[in-house]
Amino acid sequence: MNKPVKQHLIDPELCIRCYTCEEVCPIDAITHDDNNVVVDFDKCNFCMDCIAPCPTGTIDNWRVVTTPYTLEEQCSWTELPEQEDLVSADGSQAGGTIEALDDEIERLLKEAHAGAGGKVVAPPSASKATVNLYNAQHTATATVQGNYRLTGETADSDVHHIILDFGQQSMPVLEGQSIGIIPPGTDANGKPHIARLYSISSPRDGERPNTNNLSLTIKREPHGVGSNYMCDLKKGDKVNVTGPFGGTFLMPNDPQANLIMICTGTGSAPFRAFTMRRQRTTPGGHGGMTLFFGARDPDALPYFGPLKKVPETFLRKLFAFSRVAGAPKEYVQDKMRVEAASVAEALKNPGTHVYVCGLKAMEAGVEQAFEDIARGAGMDWQTIRAQMREQGRYHLETY
C-alpha cells in the first residue's frame, strides 16, 4: 500500500474552461484537452497561485489518494471522483478517513482519540474534510485580526480568543478540525519548531458568515512555546499555519441529530463552532444540543458571558465549577450524574452523538459516569459506546 498523498484536482462539472488557472500557473502544471482542464501531479507544488483567479472556485479541489490520478484519467472525467477509502499511517483501517498526512500530526490525533476505545469514524452525514492542504514546507500565512483575553483578570488561567484571516488563500475547514501553528525560531537543538495543534472554534464560514477567517481558543501555558507565542500576538502579525487536520471529530449535517457535548477549558473550542454552525443553519430548531462544561469558576470559563446569552431552548448549558468559594466541588462527571435521567434517555436515541473534548484527566471520570448512568437504566455502556463509535456517533479528543 502506497503512502497517501494529497492531489490537486479540478471539478469538470463546474469548470467553465476559461483557462485562467493555466495562464497563471508559474510551473505549467495545468493543461487541457478538448474535454477538461487538468493538473499534473508530478509538476504541481501547491503554490496556490491558481486558486484566487478562478472565477468559479472549481480549481479549489483536493483528494487524498494512494495512487495519483493520471492526466489521461482526469481528461476522461465528467465529474470529480469521491474521496477513496484509505488507511491510517500505521496501516490500520481508518473508515475511509485520513486525519493528517503529516506523521507527527497524525500521531497526535491518534493519541487524542485513543480514549474512544477503538477505530473512530466521522458521522455519516458529516461533510468531507480537507486535510493537509498546507504543511511545514508550504505553509499558509494568516494575519491576526484580533486577540482577546477570555478569562477574567483574577482567573488563574489566561485563555485567549484569536482570530486569523487568510485573505485570498484557501483554507477550507470544518467544525471539529484543527490547524497547526509553527512558532518562529528554533528549539533547544537548533531545529525549527514543529507545529502546535489547536482546535478551531469558529464555523466553516468564518467568525462572521462568509469570511475567510477562523478563530482559536488558546490557554497560555507557563513554559509553552506555542501558547505564549500565540497569546502575545498583536493585530496585524503574520502567522505560519499548516493543516487543516482531522477527519472524524466532525458534527453531523443532520439537523435532527441530538448532540451531547462534554468539555473542560479550551476543550470548548469545537463546541463553540458546532453551536454557531447550528445557529446559522437551523436557527428555528434542531434535534437538541446539551453542553456539560467544567471549569474552576465562572471567571475561568471561556465564553461564559456569550454562552449565557444563548437560549436554553437552543443549547442546554450545564456548568460544573470546582473552585467556587462556599460551594462543593463539582466536575463535569458530577453534573452528568445529576442529569442521569436525561443522559440515559439520550443514549437510547439512535440520533444522539456524544462528543468529549478537553484534558486527558477528564476521560476516566466521564467514562465512569457513563457506565454508572447506563447501568442505572439497565444498559451496558461498553456495548452502547462500541455501537455509537462504529456508527460515527461517539467522538473523543483529549490531550
Stockholm file with secondary structure:
# STOCKHOLM 1.0

chainA/1-399         MNKPVKQHLIDPELCIRCYTCEEVCPIDAITHDDNNVVVDFDKCNFCMDCIAPCPTGTIDNWRVVTTPYTLEEQCSWTELPEQEDLVSADGSQAGGTIEALDDEIERLLKEAHAGAGGKVVAPPSASKATVNLYNAQHTATATVQGNYRLTGETADSDVHHIILDFGQQSMPVLEGQSIGIIPPGTDANGKPHIARLYSISSPRDGERPNTNNLSLTIKREPHGVGSNYMCDLKKGDKVNVTGPFGGTFLMPNDPQANLIMICTGTGSAPFRAFTMRRQRTTPGGHGGMTLFFGARDPDALPYFGPLKKVPETFLRKLFAFSRVAGAPKEYVQDKMRVEAASVAEALKNPGTHVYVCGLKAMEAGVEQAFEDIARGAGMDWQTIRAQMREQGRYHLETY
#=GR chainA/1-399 SS CCCCEEEEECCTTTCCCCCHHHHHCTTCCEEECSSCEEECTTTCCCCCTTTTTCSSSTTCEEEEESSCCCHHHHHHCSSCCCCCCCBCTTSCBCTTCCSCSSHHHHHHHHHHHGGGSSCCCCCTTSCCCCCCSBBTTBCEEEEEEEEEECSCTTSSCCEEEEEEECTTSCCCCCTTCEEEEECSSBCTTSCBCCCEEEEBCSCTTCSSTTCSEEEEEEECCTTCHHHHHHHTCCTTCEEEEEEEECSSSCCCSCTTCEEEEEEEGGGGHHHHHHHHHHHHHCTTCCSCEEEEEEESSGGGSTTHHHHHHSCTTTCEEEEEESCCTTSCCCCHHHHHHHTHHHHHHHHTCTTEEEEEEECGGGHHHHHHHHHHHHHHTTCCHHHHHHHHHHTTCEEEEEC
#=GC SS_cons         CCCCEEEEECCTTTCCCCCHHHHHCTTCCEEECSSCEEECTTTCCCCCTTTTTCSSSTTCEEEEESSCCCHHHHHHCSSCCCCCCCBCTTSCBCTTCCSCSSHHHHHHHHHHHGGGSSCCCCCTTSCCCCCCSBBTTBCEEEEEEEEEECSCTTSSCCEEEEEEECTTSCCCCCTTCEEEEECSSBCTTSCBCCCEEEEBCSCTTCSSTTCSEEEEEEECCTTCHHHHHHHTCCTTCEEEEEEEECSSSCCCSCTTCEEEEEEEGGGGHHHHHHHHHHHHHCTTCCSCEEEEEEESSGGGSTTHHHHHHSCTTTCEEEEEESCCTTSCCCCHHHHHHHTHHHHHHHHTCTTEEEEEEECGGGHHHHHHHHHHHHHHTTCCHHHHHHHHHHTTCEEEEEC
//
